[in-house]
Amino acid sequence: MGKRHFVVTRSPLLGGLNSMRESEVSYTVEAILNTPENESPWRYLRGLYKGDTPSFVHDPEVSSVCLKVLNSNNKNTFALSLLLDLLCHGFQPSEKFKIAIQALNTSNSDLSDLNLATTVCSVLEGVDPMRSNYWSWRKSNILA
């Protein structure tokens, strides 16, 4: 997907990323749904919004693919990580997101908007033990 990003962003005939973003996001969402365990399309999706965080947070296709994957494969590290990034940038989760995360929450604490991001970090610590220190660090930065 790296070559694809280069072509989309550098080819004057395609009109650049802004004119191609919608079709590229659709393409990437399809790739994610076909193989959600492949990290590459998740990274490409983030790259499509590099430097445009508000569009990343408010694009319903981004949050929708995240929820679809969490509902079908709720321990998907990439979907959880994407959700965490969205939450840290001001994403307002629907009740469906809260239910999906609550299903993974092994503690008995209630979820609120304030601690959904920290709960996602706690879930990630369990499902991604190789990076548990990183997720713990992310959680400590949310609480700070």
C-alpha positions as CSV (number, residue, x, y, z in Angstrom):
1,M,0.0,0.0,0.0
2,G,3.0,2.3,0.4
3,K,3.5,2.4,-3.4
4,R,-0.2,3.2,-3.8
5,H,0.1,6.1,-1.4
6,F,3.1,7.5,-3.3
7,V,1.3,7.3,-6.6
8,V,-1.9,8.9,-5.2
9,T,0.0,11.8,-3.5
10,R,2.5,12.5,-6.2
11,S,0.7,12.0,-9.5
12,P,-0.6,15.3,-10.9
13,L,-3.0,13.4,-13.2
14,L,-4.9,12.0,-10.2
15,G,-5.4,15.3,-8.6
16,G,-3.6,14.5,-5.3
17,L,-4.8,13.0,-2.1
18,N,-7.7,15.4,-1.5
19,S,-9.5,14.5,-4.7
20,M,-8.7,10.8,-4.3
21,R,-9.3,10.4,-0.6
22,E,-12.9,9.2,-0.8
23,S,-12.2,6.4,-3.3
24,E,-9.0,5.5,-1.5
25,V,-10.8,5.2,1.9
26,S,-13.5,3.0,0.3
27,Y,-10.8,0.8,-1.2
28,T,-8.9,0.6,2.1
29,V,-12.1,-0.2,4.1
30,E,-12.8,-3.1,1.7
31,A,-9.2,-4.3,2.2
32,I,-9.6,-4.1,6.0
33,L,-12.8,-6.0,6.0
34,N,-11.3,-8.7,3.7
35,T,-8.3,-9.3,6.0
36,P,-8.6,-7.4,9.3
37,E,-5.5,-9.0,10.7
38,N,-3.3,-7.4,8.0
39,E,-1.7,-4.3,9.5
40,S,-1.0,-2.7,6.1
41,P,-4.5,-1.3,5.2
42,W,-4.9,0.0,8.8
43,R,-1.7,2.0,8.4
44,Y,-2.7,3.2,4.9
45,L,-6.0,4.4,6.3
46,R,-4.2,6.5,8.9
47,G,-1.9,7.8,6.2
48,L,-4.8,9.0,4.0
49,Y,-5.5,11.5,6.8
50,K,-2.0,12.5,7.7
51,G,-2.1,16.2,8.6
52,D,-5.9,16.3,8.6
53,T,-6.9,14.9,12.0
54,P,-10.4,16.5,12.1
55,S,-11.3,14.7,8.8
56,F,-9.9,11.4,10.2
57,V,-12.0,11.7,13.4
58,H,-15.2,12.8,11.7
59,D,-15.2,10.4,8.7
60,P,-17.9,7.9,9.4
61,E,-16.2,5.3,7.2
62,V,-13.2,5.2,9.5
63,S,-15.2,4.7,12.7
64,S,-17.6,2.3,10.9
65,V,-14.9,-0.1,9.8
66,C,-13.5,0.0,13.2
67,L,-16.8,-1.0,14.8
68,K,-17.5,-3.7,12.1
69,V,-14.2,-5.4,12.9
70,L,-14.6,-5.1,16.6
71,N,-18.0,-6.7,16.4
72,S,-16.7,-9.6,14.3
73,N,-13.2,-10.0,15.7
74,N,-13.3,-8.1,19.0
75,K,-9.7,-8.7,19.9
76,N,-8.3,-7.1,16.8
77,T,-5.4,-5.0,17.9
78,F,-5.5,-2.8,14.9
79,A,-9.2,-1.9,15.3
80,L,-8.7,-1.2,19.0
81,S,-5.6,0.9,18.3
82,L,-7.5,2.9,15.7
83,L,-10.4,3.4,18.1
84,L,-7.9,4.6,20.7
85,D,-6.4,7.1,18.3
86,L,-9.9,8.4,17.4
87,L,-10.9,8.7,21.0
88,C,-7.7,10.6,21.9
89,H,-8.5,13.1,19.1
90,G,-12.0,13.8,20.2
91,F,-14.1,11.1,18.6
92,Q,-17.5,10.9,20.3
93,P,-18.3,7.1,20.4
94,S,-21.8,5.8,20.0
95,E,-23.4,3.4,22.4
96,K,-22.4,0.6,20.0
97,F,-18.8,1.3,20.6
98,K,-19.3,1.3,24.3
99,I,-21.0,-2.1,24.1
100,A,-18.3,-3.5,22.0
101,I,-15.6,-2.4,24.4
102,Q,-17.6,-3.4,27.5
103,A,-17.7,-6.9,26.1
104,L,-13.9,-7.0,26.2
105,N,-13.6,-5.2,29.6
106,T,-12.5,-7.8,32.2
107,S,-12.8,-5.3,35.1
108,N,-16.2,-4.7,36.7
109,S,-16.0,-0.9,36.3
110,D,-18.7,0.9,34.4
111,L,-17.7,2.6,31.1
112,S,-18.2,6.3,30.7
113,D,-17.0,8.6,28.0
114,L,-14.2,9.7,30.3
115,N,-12.6,6.3,30.7
116,L,-13.4,4.6,27.4
117,A,-10.0,5.4,26.1
118,T,-8.3,4.0,29.2
119,T,-10.5,0.9,29.0
120,V,-9.3,0.4,25.4
121,C,-5.7,0.7,26.6
122,S,-6.4,-1.9,29.3
123,V,-7.9,-4.3,26.8
124,L,-4.9,-3.7,24.5
125,E,-2.6,-4.6,27.3
126,G,-4.2,-8.0,27.5
127,V,-4.7,-8.7,23.8
128,D,-1.3,-7.4,22.7
129,P,1.1,-8.5,25.4
130,M,4.2,-7.8,23.3
131,R,3.4,-4.1,23.6
132,S,1.7,-4.1,27.0
133,N,4.2,-1.5,28.3
134,Y,3.4,0.8,25.4
135,W,-0.4,0.5,26.1
136,S,0.3,1.1,29.8
137,W,2.2,4.3,28.8
138,R,-0.6,5.4,26.5
139,K,-3.1,4.9,29.4
140,S,-0.9,6.9,31.8
141,N,-0.8,9.8,29.2
142,I,-4.6,9.8,29.0
143,L,-4.9,10.0,32.7
144,A,-2.4,12.9,32.9
